[in-house]
Amino acid sequence: MSGHKPPTSPARPGHRSRARWRPTLVAGLTSGVLAAAAPAGATSVPAKTVPVPSYVFVHDPSMTKEGNTWYLFSTGDPQSLVNGGNIQIRESTNLTNWRLAGTVFQDIPSWIGPKLGGAVPNLWAPDISYFAGSYHLYYAASTFGSNTSLIALATNPTLDPASPHYHWTDKGEVFSSTAANDYNAIDPALVSASGGTKWLLFGSFWSGVKLVQLDPATGMPASAHPQLFSLSETSAPDPEEGAYIVSHGAYYYLFVSSGVCCKGIGSTYEVIVGRSAKVTGPYVDPNGTLMTDGGGMELLGSDEGMIGPGSPSVYVGSHGDLIDYHYYDAWDNGDPWIQVRDLLWTSNGWPVTGPPIVPVPGAPLTSPTP
């Protein structure tokens, strides 16, 4: 989710080294990409909380595909317009028309408030993945501006709500942080690495983005006192969070949301990237600058009506990769929307993005090739 600034954080002199690359959006398309449609017959959302047709709130997206359907998970609405701030679920068959299908839980799990010392308005930054025979949804809970935070896990054998096997199981806490820690346990993302190992990427403000190893059978930390690896860090006012790792060729690529989020068209988020031969780092940009020393190549930045793109996740498909992220639409009241683009790879092994995937007039609502 972001916005978690520590009480004091003296800034280092600016020395971020970035090879600037920015996408060009076609005027008039941004505000129409991936609009959140009003729910149509969504039985898991009580009638009293069904939003009006103009309802838009898509933040910190993570998507996957089961069968012919794409499923998109996103941060709960802090205004409690949909099931008291629970993780939202949307469905699509074409990546451009999305239907709000409900939430993961009806109510925020009762153990979260006492753990954090008070009620939380919403759950944040979900990450969806499939391993060990079930879908794993990692998500975060916190209070804004605090690093008293936690990451939790819910599992489901299927994402199809019509299946008799559809049921979200609350697995409880995975990892947490308190005011005594110099890191913040939010913005989780699963990482699959060589040898079948599983890792959890997380972090926001404080001391940056961290990595911890998981038990691939349980999805929980591999030990009671796991080692934390620092992957990317810079100082306020240019904090880093909302990260994601994907492997391609001989490298792991670390995508990081850098800047300030959650301020509508005043947001300064951008997506930067570095790579490493090892999942635990060190990650460097094309100039060789360490991401733990302010490095990172800009992949996505504000452009025309697309303000503050961030919180990316990557879907790796057999016919190509896709990157999804939220942004604030300057042409539509600064509402948080999402875009999906092809994630492409240059001959020297660095990622670039294609144009936004947009509806094609007259085209059938079928899934693309990935």
Backbone torsions as a table, in degrees:
resi	resn	phi	psi	omega
1	MET	NA	-53.3	174.6
2	SER	94.2	-167.2	-178.2
3	GLY	78.5	18.1	-174.2
4	HIS	-98.6	79.3	-177.8
5	LYS	-89.4	129.3	178.0
6	PRO	-67.7	160.8	-177.3
7	PRO	-54.8	-43.9	177.1
8	THR	-135.4	136.2	-179.4
9	SER	-153.6	84.5	-177.4
10	PRO	-61.0	131.3	-176.0
11	ALA	-78.5	141.1	170.6
12	ARG	-79.0	159.4	173.0
13	PRO	-58.0	141.2	-177.0
14	GLY	-65.4	125.0	179.3
15	HIS	-147.2	25.7	179.1
16	ARG	-67.7	130.1	178.6
17	SER	-104.0	113.0	-177.6
18	ARG	-132.5	132.4	170.0
19	ALA	-81.9	108.3	-172.2
20	ARG	-70.1	127.7	172.5
21	TRP	-146.3	122.9	-177.1
22	ARG	-128.1	139.7	177.4
23	PRO	-73.8	156.6	173.6
24	THR	-110.7	121.4	179.5
25	LEU	-92.4	145.9	175.8
26	VAL	-79.5	125.0	-176.7
27	ALA	-56.0	133.9	177.6
28	GLY	94.2	-9.9	-177.9
29	LEU	-94.7	-30.3	-170.5
30	THR	-56.5	-47.9	-173.6
31	SER	-72.2	-10.8	-179.8
32	GLY	-101.3	1.2	-175.9
33	VAL	-85.3	123.4	172.7
34	LEU	56.2	50.6	175.2
35	ALA	-70.2	145.6	-179.7
36	ALA	-86.2	107.4	-177.9
37	ALA	-73.6	152.6	175.7
38	ALA	-64.3	147.5	-177.4
39	PRO	-63.9	138.9	178.7
40	ALA	-117.2	98.4	178.7
41	GLY	70.8	29.6	-179.7
42	ALA	-78.1	104.5	-173.1
43	THR	-74.2	-17.9	-176.5
44	SER	-83.6	-4.8	178.0
45	VAL	-107.7	119.1	179.6
46	PRO	-56.4	146.5	-176.2
47	ALA	-56.4	-36.6	-176.0
48	LYS	-68.1	-16.7	-178.5
49	THR	-108.2	4.3	178.7
50	VAL	-65.6	123.8	-176.7
51	PRO	-74.2	163.1	177.3
52	VAL	-71.2	162.4	-176.0
53	PRO	-56.6	-26.5	-178.8
54	SER	-84.2	3.0	-177.1
55	TYR	-60.3	124.7	176.1
56	VAL	-137.9	119.9	170.9
57	PHE	-158.7	93.8	179.1
58	VAL	-125.7	110.6	-173.4
59	HIS	-137.6	141.0	179.1
60	ASP	55.2	58.8	-175.1
61	PRO	-76.0	151.5	171.6
62	SER	-146.5	127.6	-174.5
63	MET	-130.0	157.0	174.9
64	THR	-150.8	178.1	-177.0
65	LYS	-131.6	133.4	172.8
66	GLU	-130.3	122.9	-174.9
67	GLY	64.3	-129.8	178.9
68	ASN	-99.3	10.9	-174.9
69	THR	-116.3	135.5	171.6
70	TRP	-91.9	139.6	178.4
71	TYR	-121.1	129.3	-178.5
72	LEU	-118.4	126.1	178.6
73	PHE	-109.9	141.4	-178.2
74	SER	-150.0	165.0	-178.7
75	THR	-54.7	142.9	176.9
76	GLY	-68.2	153.3	-178.4
77	ASP	-75.8	118.1	-178.5
78	PRO	-66.5	-15.9	176.3
79	GLN	-85.3	2.6	175.7
80	SER	60.5	31.4	177.9
81	LEU	-72.8	-20.8	-179.0
82	VAL	-131.2	102.8	173.0
83	ASN	51.4	48.8	170.4
84	GLY	59.0	35.0	174.4
85	GLY	83.0	18.7	179.1
86	ASN	-79.5	161.8	-179.6
87	ILE	-57.5	127.7	-177.5
88	GLN	-88.3	149.2	178.4
89	ILE	-124.5	130.3	173.0
90	ARG	-124.6	153.7	-178.5
91	GLU	-124.2	148.5	176.9
92	SER	-153.8	153.7	172.0
93	THR	-110.9	-0.6	-176.3
94	ASN	-140.8	4.8	178.2
95	LEU	71.1	4.7	179.0
96	THR	-125.1	-28.9	176.9
97	ASN	-109.1	114.1	-175.1
98	TRP	-115.5	140.6	177.7
99	ARG	-115.8	128.0	175.7
100	LEU	-70.1	115.4	-172.5
101	ALA	-104.9	-2.4	-179.9
102	GLY	133.2	-157.2	-179.6
103	THR	-133.7	163.3	-179.1
104	VAL	-65.3	-49.1	177.0
105	PHE	-115.5	155.7	172.9
106	GLN	-75.5	-38.1	179.3
107	ASP	-132.1	151.8	175.1
108	ILE	-61.3	129.0	-178.4
109	PRO	-47.7	134.9	-170.5
110	SER	-65.7	-20.3	-176.8
111	TRP	-80.1	-16.2	-173.2
112	ILE	-70.5	-46.5	179.8
113	GLY	-56.3	-53.5	178.1
114	PRO	-59.3	-35.4	179.8
115	LYS	-63.7	-37.7	-176.5
116	LEU	-94.7	-2.9	177.0
117	GLY	83.6	18.7	178.4
118	GLY	166.1	160.7	-178.2
119	ALA	-64.5	146.0	175.6
120	VAL	-112.0	143.0	-176.4
121	PRO	-77.2	-23.7	-178.9
122	ASN	-162.4	166.2	175.4
123	LEU	-102.7	148.8	-166.3
124	TRP	-120.0	158.3	158.2
125	ALA	43.0	62.7	-179.9
126	PRO	-72.0	155.1	174.4
127	ASP	-135.5	123.0	-177.1
128	ILE	-107.3	134.9	178.7
129	SER	-151.8	165.8	179.4
130	TYR	-127.0	122.8	172.5
131	PHE	-162.5	163.6	179.4
132	ALA	52.0	35.1	172.7
133	GLY	82.7	8.4	179.2
134	SER	-155.2	162.5	173.6
135	TYR	-80.7	135.5	179.9
136	HIS	-114.2	123.3	177.9
137	LEU	-114.3	106.9	174.0
138	TYR	-90.9	141.7	179.2
139	TYR	-150.4	167.8	-175.7
140	ALA	-121.4	156.1	173.2
141	ALA	-140.1	140.5	-178.8
142	SER	-166.3	-176.0	169.0
143	THR	-118.2	136.7	-171.1
144	PHE	-58.0	128.5	178.4
145	GLY	89.5	5.8	-177.0
146	SER	-124.4	151.0	171.3
147	ASN	-104.2	19.6	164.7
148	THR	-82.1	92.3	-167.1
149	SER	-141.4	165.0	176.3
150	LEU	-148.4	155.9	172.2
151	ILE	-114.3	132.7	-178.1
152	ALA	-125.0	171.6	-175.9
153	LEU	-134.9	137.6	170.5
154	ALA	-129.3	144.6	-178.9
155	THR	-126.1	158.8	-179.9
156	ASN	-156.0	135.4	179.1
157	PRO	-71.0	-18.7	-179.8
158	THR	-150.8	158.1	175.8
159	LEU	-103.0	-2.5	-179.6
160	ASP	-81.9	109.3	-177.1
161	PRO	-66.2	-14.3	178.3
162	ALA	-83.3	-10.6	-178.8
163	SER	-76.6	141.2	175.6
164	PRO	-66.7	-13.9	-179.4
165	HIS	-93.1	-2.4	-177.5
166	TYR	-69.9	117.6	177.1
167	HIS	-167.1	125.4	176.2
168	TRP	-84.9	126.0	178.5
169	THR	-107.3	123.9	178.7
170	ASP	-77.1	112.7	-179.7
171	LYS	-93.1	-3.1	175.2
172	GLY	83.7	-159.1	-174.2
173	GLU	-73.2	139.5	174.6
174	VAL	-104.6	-47.0	-175.9
175	PHE	-158.1	150.2	-178.7
176	SER	-145.2	167.2	175.6
177	SER	-139.3	157.8	178.1
178	THR	-132.5	179.1	178.9
179	ALA	-62.4	-17.0	179.4
180	ALA	-79.8	-12.4	-178.1
181	ASN	-94.3	157.0	177.2
182	ASP	-101.3	19.6	177.1
183	TYR	-135.5	172.7	-176.1
184	ASN	-131.8	120.3	-174.6
185	ALA	-85.3	72.5	173.4
186	ILE	-137.6	-179.7	177.4
187	ASP	53.7	58.6	-178.3
188	PRO	-75.7	152.2	173.1
189	ALA	-153.6	128.0	178.9
190	LEU	-73.2	143.2	176.0
191	VAL	-125.4	126.4	174.3
192	SER	-102.1	124.6	-174.6
193	ALA	-121.8	-177.5	-177.1
194	SER	-60.7	149.5	179.1
195	GLY	73.8	12.5	179.1
196	GLY	79.3	9.5	-179.8
197	THR	-72.2	151.5	178.5
198	LYS	-122.6	142.6	-177.9
199	TRP	-136.4	158.0	176.1
200	LEU	-119.3	121.4	176.8
201	LEU	-93.8	137.4	179.6
202	PHE	-159.4	172.0	170.3
203	GLY	132.1	153.9	-178.2
204	SER	-164.0	133.0	179.8
205	PHE	47.0	-143.4	-178.1
206	TRP	38.9	-115.4	-177.1
207	SER	-105.3	26.4	169.3
208	GLY	87.5	-156.0	-171.9
209	VAL	-89.9	132.8	-175.8
210	LYS	-121.4	165.3	177.6
211	LEU	-138.0	136.1	177.9
212	VAL	-135.3	142.6	-177.9
213	GLN	-81.1	144.0	179.3
214	LEU	-112.5	159.3	168.8
215	ASP	-80.2	117.1	-175.6
216	PRO	-66.0	-15.3	178.9
217	ALA	-83.8	-32.6	-175.0
218	THR	-110.5	-22.1	-174.5
219	GLY	77.2	6.9	178.0
220	MET	-101.3	165.8	179.0
221	PRO	-52.4	143.1	-175.1
222	ALA	-70.7	-17.2	177.8
223	SER	-147.7	165.6	-179.5
224	ALA	-69.4	-27.5	179.4
225	HIS	-129.6	73.7	-173.4
226	PRO	-71.2	151.0	175.4
227	GLN	-76.4	137.0	177.1
228	LEU	-103.2	131.8	176.8
229	PHE	-105.9	129.2	176.7
230	SER	-89.9	124.7	-173.8
231	LEU	-110.4	-32.9	-176.7
232	SER	-154.0	138.9	-177.7
233	GLU	-160.4	140.9	167.4
234	THR	-151.5	172.0	-174.9
235	SER	-100.1	157.8	172.8
236	ALA	-57.0	146.6	12.1
237	PRO	-91.9	26.2	-178.3
238	ASP	-122.9	59.8	-173.5
239	PRO	-71.3	167.0	-177.6
240	GLU	-128.9	142.8	-175.3
241	GLU	-169.7	-166.9	172.7
242	GLY	45.2	55.6	-171.6
243	ALA	-99.1	165.0	179.4
244	TYR	-153.7	144.3	177.8
245	ILE	-123.1	135.4	174.2
246	VAL	-137.0	145.9	177.5
247	SER	-95.6	144.4	176.3
248	HIS	-153.4	124.5	-177.1
249	GLY	61.2	-128.3	-176.3
250	ALA	-92.8	4.8	-172.3
251	TYR	-127.2	159.0	165.0
252	TYR	-102.0	136.7	-178.5
253	TYR	-113.4	126.9	-179.1
254	LEU	-104.1	114.1	176.1
255	PHE	-98.3	130.8	-175.5
256	VAL	-131.2	138.9	171.6
257	SER	-86.3	119.0	-176.7
258	SER	-117.8	136.3	-179.7
259	GLY	113.4	-164.5	-175.9
260	VAL	-104.2	131.3	-177.9
261	CYS	-105.4	172.7	163.2
262	CYS	67.6	26.3	177.5
263	LYS	-121.4	27.5	180.0
264	GLY	59.6	-134.6	-178.4
265	ILE	-73.5	-1.9	172.6
266	GLY	-89.9	0.7	-179.3
267	SER	-71.6	148.7	-180.0
268	THR	-117.8	12.4	178.6
269	TYR	-49.9	146.1	166.6
270	GLU	-151.9	158.9	179.9
271	VAL	-102.9	123.8	177.1
272	ILE	-117.0	163.3	-175.1
273	VAL	-145.0	147.2	171.0
274	GLY	-141.9	172.6	-178.7
275	ARG	-140.0	160.9	-178.6
276	SER	-151.1	151.0	175.4
277	ALA	-77.6	-15.1	179.2
278	LYS	-122.4	142.7	-178.9
279	VAL	-62.0	-28.6	-179.0
280	THR	-86.0	3.0	177.8
281	GLY	91.4	-175.5	6.8
282	PRO	-79.4	148.6	178.2
283	TYR	-100.3	135.5	-179.4
284	VAL	-131.1	159.1	175.2
285	ASP	-92.4	179.6	-177.9
286	PRO	-60.5	-21.1	177.4
287	ASN	-87.0	-0.9	-179.9
288	GLY	85.4	6.8	179.5
289	THR	-79.5	130.4	179.9
290	LEU	-64.1	140.4	175.7
291	MET	-72.6	-17.3	172.3
292	THR	-81.1	-1.5	178.0
293	ASP	-126.3	32.9	175.2
294	GLY	87.9	7.1	-179.8
295	GLY	-78.0	171.1	177.7
296	GLY	144.4	129.4	176.6
297	MET	-87.4	131.6	178.4
298	GLU	-71.3	125.9	177.0
299	LEU	-102.0	-43.2	-179.8
300	LEU	-137.1	131.3	175.7
301	GLY	-137.2	172.8	179.3
302	SER	-58.5	139.4	-177.5
303	ASP	-157.0	120.0	-177.5
304	GLU	53.0	-121.1	-176.2
305	GLY	-82.9	-6.7	-179.1
306	MET	-90.8	107.4	-175.6
307	ILE	-110.9	134.3	171.5
308	GLY	60.8	49.6	177.9
309	PRO	-64.7	138.0	-179.3
310	GLY	-172.2	-174.1	-175.9
311	SER	52.1	57.2	-177.5
312	PRO	-78.2	153.7	164.6
313	SER	-138.6	158.5	-174.4
314	VAL	-123.3	130.7	172.9
315	TYR	-102.1	119.0	-179.5
316	VAL	-93.8	112.8	-178.7
317	GLY	-110.6	162.5	-178.2
318	SER	-68.7	-21.4	-179.6
319	HIS	-112.7	10.3	179.9
320	GLY	146.2	162.8	-177.4
321	ASP	-104.9	151.4	178.3
322	LEU	-125.3	143.4	173.9
323	ILE	-118.2	133.0	176.0
324	ASP	-122.8	151.0	-175.9
325	TYR	-164.2	163.0	174.4
326	HIS	-98.4	161.3	173.4
327	TYR	-152.4	170.0	178.8
328	TYR	-107.4	124.9	-172.4
329	ASP	-87.1	107.8	-179.2
330	ALA	-67.5	-17.6	-179.7
331	TRP	-95.7	4.1	-178.7
332	ASP	-144.5	58.3	173.6
333	ASN	63.6	16.2	179.4
334	GLY	72.5	18.4	-179.8
335	ASP	-64.8	145.8	177.0
336	PRO	-79.1	120.8	178.2
337	TRP	-123.1	-178.3	174.8
338	ILE	-125.9	157.8	169.8
339	GLN	-130.1	152.5	171.9
340	VAL	-123.5	133.9	177.6
341	ARG	-133.8	156.9	167.7
342	ASP	-67.3	137.1	173.2
343	LEU	-101.7	115.6	-174.2
344	LEU	-110.5	162.9	-175.7
345	TRP	-128.3	128.7	-179.0
346	THR	-77.7	171.1	-178.4
347	SER	-65.4	-24.6	178.0
348	ASN	-93.3	10.2	170.2
349	GLY	86.7	16.4	178.2
350	TRP	-107.0	145.9	-176.4
351	PRO	-81.1	148.6	167.7
352	VAL	-136.1	168.1	179.5
353	THR	-117.7	150.1	173.1
354	GLY	-83.3	-176.5	177.7
355	PRO	-69.8	163.7	178.2
356	PRO	-59.0	141.4	172.7
357	ILE	-75.0	122.6	-175.5
358	VAL	-126.9	159.4	178.4
359	PRO	-61.5	140.4	176.5
360	VAL	-103.9	119.1	-177.6
361	PRO	-54.7	128.4	177.1
362	GLY	82.0	-5.2	-178.3
363	ALA	-77.7	144.2	177.4
364	PRO	-67.9	153.9	-179.1
365	LEU	-82.9	69.6	179.8
366	THR	-117.9	162.5	-175.9
367	SER	-75.6	145.6	172.4
368	PRO	-72.8	-178.4	-170.0
369	THR	-71.8	-28.7	-176.4
370	PRO	-55.4	NA	NA
